[in-house]
Amino acid sequence: MPTATPNKDEGPIRECLNKWTQALHAKDLGALAALYGPDTLAFDLMPPSQVGFSHYRKNLERWLTGMSGAIEYEIHDLRITMSDDVAFSHNLGHVRGTWANGEKADYWVRVTVGFQKRNGHWLVIHDHVSMPFDMETGKVVRDLRR
């Protein structure tokens, strides 16, 4: 199991995740998109279940415009595993905000991100976001706190 203890080699991955969080808070689609490789494969909450980056960008845009006001996002239980040119991060993400229809959003997601170092820069090449479901009720579990 990868360690949650940061080391100096993880700095660039943590920086990418911080930039992602800042761009989300600012609802800056361009800054978000700049973190992804053009060949990114995403498994997103919104259908379809497997998409390339051009479609994933549309999902990100729908999310940003579907929220009125700020989107709060916090990374919890971050773990990073990496080599010289490939890295993976795993975490729980806590999302809070207000949907455009006035409904409050407060939910947790499971996130796995794959990074690849290209031309000296780390880019997201795989993004997987999911929510578990209760097998007895078939309902999504939105609160992943322990």
C-alpha positions as CSV (number, residue, x, y, z in Angstrom):
1,M,0.0,0.0,0.0
2,P,1.4,3.4,-0.9
3,T,2.3,5.7,1.9
4,A,0.4,8.9,2.7
5,T,3.6,10.5,3.9
6,P,4.7,13.2,1.4
7,N,8.2,13.0,0.1
8,K,10.1,15.5,-2.0
9,D,9.5,13.5,-5.3
10,E,5.8,14.0,-4.9
11,G,6.0,17.7,-5.0
12,P,5.1,18.1,-8.7
13,I,2.1,15.8,-8.4
14,R,0.9,17.7,-5.3
15,E,1.4,20.9,-7.2
16,C,-0.8,19.6,-10.1
17,L,-3.5,18.6,-7.7
18,N,-3.3,22.0,-6.0
19,K,-3.6,23.8,-9.4
20,W,-6.6,21.6,-10.2
21,T,-8.3,22.5,-6.9
22,Q,-7.5,26.2,-7.4
23,A,-8.9,26.2,-11.0
24,L,-12.0,24.4,-9.8
25,H,-12.5,27.0,-7.0
26,A,-12.1,29.8,-9.6
27,K,-14.4,27.9,-12.1
28,D,-11.6,28.3,-14.6
29,L,-12.2,25.8,-17.4
30,G,-9.1,26.8,-19.3
31,A,-6.8,26.3,-16.3
32,L,-8.4,22.9,-15.6
33,A,-8.0,21.8,-19.2
34,A,-4.3,22.9,-19.2
35,L,-3.6,20.1,-16.7
36,Y,-4.8,17.3,-19.0
37,G,-3.2,15.6,-21.9
38,P,-5.2,15.6,-25.2
39,D,-5.4,11.8,-25.0
40,T,-6.8,11.6,-21.5
41,L,-9.2,8.8,-20.8
42,A,-11.8,9.6,-18.1
43,F,-14.3,7.5,-16.2
44,D,-16.6,10.2,-14.9
45,L,-19.7,10.4,-12.8
46,M,-21.6,11.9,-15.8
47,P,-22.4,9.6,-18.7
48,P,-21.1,8.2,-20.9
49,S,-18.9,6.1,-18.5
50,Q,-15.7,6.3,-20.6
51,V,-14.7,9.4,-22.5
52,G,-11.8,11.1,-24.1
53,F,-10.7,14.5,-23.1
54,S,-12.9,16.5,-25.5
55,H,-16.0,15.0,-24.0
56,Y,-14.6,15.2,-20.5
57,R,-14.0,18.9,-21.0
58,K,-17.7,19.3,-21.8
59,N,-18.6,17.4,-18.6
60,L,-16.3,19.7,-16.6
61,E,-18.0,22.7,-18.3
62,R,-21.5,21.4,-17.4
63,W,-20.4,20.9,-13.8
64,L,-18.9,24.4,-13.5
65,T,-21.9,26.1,-15.1
66,G,-24.4,23.9,-13.2
67,M,-23.2,25.3,-9.9
68,S,-24.2,28.8,-8.9
69,G,-21.4,30.5,-6.9
70,A,-18.3,28.9,-5.7
71,I,-17.5,25.2,-5.7
72,E,-15.7,24.1,-2.6
73,Y,-13.5,21.0,-3.0
74,E,-11.2,19.4,-0.5
75,I,-8.8,16.5,-1.0
76,H,-8.7,13.9,1.9
77,D,-6.6,10.8,2.4
78,L,-4.3,11.6,-0.5
79,R,-1.9,8.8,-1.5
80,I,0.7,9.1,-4.3
81,T,2.6,6.4,-6.0
82,M,5.2,7.4,-8.7
83,S,8.1,6.5,-10.8
84,D,10.3,8.8,-13.0
85,D,7.5,9.4,-15.6
86,V,4.3,7.9,-14.3
87,A,2.3,8.6,-11.2
88,F,-1.0,7.8,-9.6
89,S,-2.9,9.7,-6.9
90,H,-5.8,8.3,-4.9
91,N,-8.0,10.3,-2.6
92,L,-11.5,11.1,-1.4
93,G,-12.8,14.4,-2.6
94,H,-15.4,16.5,-0.6
95,V,-17.6,18.7,-2.8
96,R,-19.8,21.5,-1.5
97,G,-21.7,24.2,-3.2
98,T,-25.1,25.1,-4.6
99,W,-26.6,23.8,-7.8
100,A,-28.1,26.4,-10.2
101,N,-31.6,25.2,-9.1
102,G,-30.8,26.3,-5.5
103,E,-30.3,22.7,-4.2
104,K,-27.3,22.3,-1.9
105,A,-24.5,20.0,-3.0
106,D,-22.6,18.2,-0.3
107,Y,-21.1,14.9,-1.4
108,W,-17.9,12.8,-1.4
109,V,-16.3,11.1,-4.3
110,R,-13.5,8.6,-4.8
111,V,-10.8,9.8,-7.2
112,T,-7.9,8.1,-9.0
113,V,-5.7,10.2,-11.2
114,G,-3.0,8.9,-13.6
115,F,-0.2,11.3,-14.5
116,Q,2.5,11.1,-17.1
117,K,5.6,13.2,-17.5
118,R,5.7,14.7,-21.0
119,N,8.4,17.1,-22.1
120,G,9.3,17.7,-18.5
121,H,5.7,18.5,-17.4
122,W,3.3,16.3,-15.5
123,L,-0.1,15.9,-17.2
124,V,-3.3,14.1,-16.2
125,I,-3.8,11.2,-18.7
126,H,-6.4,9.2,-16.7
127,D,-9.1,10.5,-14.4
128,H,-11.6,8.2,-12.6
129,V,-14.3,9.7,-10.3
130,S,-16.9,7.5,-8.6
131,M,-19.4,7.1,-5.8
132,P,-20.2,3.8,-4.2
133,F,-23.7,2.5,-3.9
134,D,-25.6,0.6,-1.2
135,M,-26.1,-2.9,-2.6
136,E,-29.3,-3.4,-0.5
137,T,-31.0,-0.2,-1.6
138,G,-29.3,0.5,-4.9
139,K,-28.9,4.2,-3.8
140,V,-25.7,6.2,-4.2
141,V,-23.7,6.7,-1.0
142,R,-22.8,10.4,-0.9
143,D,-21.1,10.5,2.5
144,L,-17.8,8.6,2.5
145,R,-16.7,9.9,5.9
146,R,-15.6,7.1,8.2
